[in-house]
Amino acid sequence: MANVRWLSRYRRRRWARADVAERLLRAFEEPVLLRPGAVGVGDPLLVLPVLFHLLWSGALSADLEGGLLSSDSLVVTTRGER
């Protein structure tokens, strides 16, 4: 539940920056650790809120039940799953 509460802060569309979101979706086509994947896209202060929004919206996926979301959480796009 803690993960859902955390991600719910990023549910609003103001976090949906299309340019950053598209780069994140490409970066996470294969499972990548959250922090290194975000850093590969750009400045974490700008990228992480968009990443959390994509997790909330279901465009990205991570194991939210196995433990708290962290830098070491594997994240992957859900494009192929939809």
C-alpha positions in Angstrom: 0.0 0.0 0.0 2.9 2.3 0.7 3.9 2.1 -3.0 0.4 3.0 -4.2 0.3 6.0 -1.8 3.7 7.2 -3.0 2.7 6.9 -6.7 -0.7 8.5 -6.2 1.1 11.8 -5.7 2.1 11.6 -9.4 -1.4 10.7 -10.8 -2.1 14.2 -12.2 -1.4 15.0 -15.8 1.0 17.8 -15.0 3.7 15.2 -14.5 3.0 13.8 -18.0 5.8 15.5 -20.0 5.5 13.9 -23.4 9.2 14.4 -24.4 10.5 12.8 -21.2 7.8 10.1 -21.2 8.7 8.9 -24.7 12.4 8.7 -23.8 11.5 6.8 -20.6 9.4 4.3 -22.5 12.3 3.6 -24.9 14.8 3.3 -22.0 12.6 0.7 -20.2 11.7 -1.5 -23.2 13.8 -4.1 -21.4 13.8 -4.4 -17.6 16.2 -1.8 -16.1 16.8 -0.7 -12.5 14.8 2.4 -11.7 17.6 4.8 -10.8 20.1 3.9 -13.5 17.4 3.9 -16.2 16.2 7.4 -15.1 19.7 8.8 -15.0 20.2 7.4 -18.5 17.3 9.6 -19.7 18.4 12.8 -18.0 18.5 14.8 -14.8 16.7 12.7 -12.1 15.0 15.7 -10.7 13.2 16.2 -14.0 12.9 12.6 -15.0 11.8 10.8 -11.8 8.4 12.6 -11.5 7.5 11.6 -15.1 8.7 8.0 -14.4 6.5 7.8 -11.3 3.5 9.2 -13.3 4.1 6.5 -15.9 4.2 3.8 -13.2 0.9 5.2 -11.8 -0.8 5.3 -15.2 0.4 1.8 -16.0 2.6 2.7 -19.0 5.6 1.4 -16.9 5.5 -1.6 -14.6 7.4 -2.6 -11.5 6.8 -5.1 -8.7 4.9 -3.0 -6.2 3.9 -5.9 -4.0 7.3 -7.4 -3.4 8.7 -4.5 -1.3 9.1 -0.8 -1.3 9.8 0.9 -4.6 13.5 1.8 -4.6 16.5 2.6 -6.9 17.0 -1.1 -7.3 13.4 -1.9 -8.5 13.2 -3.4 -11.9 11.0 -1.3 -14.2 9.8 -2.2 -17.7 7.4 -0.7 -20.2 4.0 -2.3 -20.6 3.5 -1.3 -24.3 3.7 -4.9 -25.5 1.3 -6.1 -22.7 -1.6 -3.8 -23.6 
